[in-house]
Amino acid sequence: MMFTSTIVAAMLASAISAAPAATTTTEVIKLCRDNNFNGCYDVEYKPTYCITSDLSRKGLDGSISSFNTNGRDCIFFTDGNCFSKAFSYNGFSRQFSNKPEIARYDDAINSIMCK
């Protein structure tokens, strides 16, 4: 009986002191099909995860022309799996052609990863 009480007490103590599971926050960036923030979608993502399926579902893969990272550091990729880095950016662009360093990637982004 003493042994059973000890086991039950140990189980209760571990259940009470166990830390809750960590949750991953979800952030949002704005991605737009057209210049000047037209044809936009707010795309949810988890930091450091590759954003691909949401782009595809919304018809944004290979057709992003303006964006706003909402203050997050993001890496934009030309492939669909976050391997072929095109450029890094924090901020917004009303149209790619206004920024020489990213102009060639207009309608060429297929995946994104943000911190």
JOPE-V314848 format. One record per backbone hydrogen bond with DSSP energy under -1.0 kcal/mol. NH is the residue of the N-H (numbers start at 0). CO is the residue of the C=O. If there is no record, write none. Layout:
BEGIN
((NH CO) (NH CO))
END
This chain:
BEGIN
((4 0) (5 1) (6 2) (7 3) (8 4) (9 5) (10 6) (11 7) (12 8) (13 9) (14 10) (15 11) (16 12) (26 44) (28 42) (29 67) (30 40) (31 65) (32 38) (33 37) (35 93) (40 30) (42 28) (44 26) (47 113) (48 45) (50 111) (55 51) (56 52) (57 53) (58 55) (59 54) (61 108) (62 59) (64 31) (65 31) (66 92) (67 29) (68 90) (71 68) (73 88) (74 112) (75 86) (76 110) (77 83) (84 82) (85 75) (86 75) (88 73) (92 66) (97 94) (98 95) (101 98) (102 98) (104 101) (105 102) (106 63) (107 104) (109 76) (110 76) (111 50) (112 74) (114 72))
END
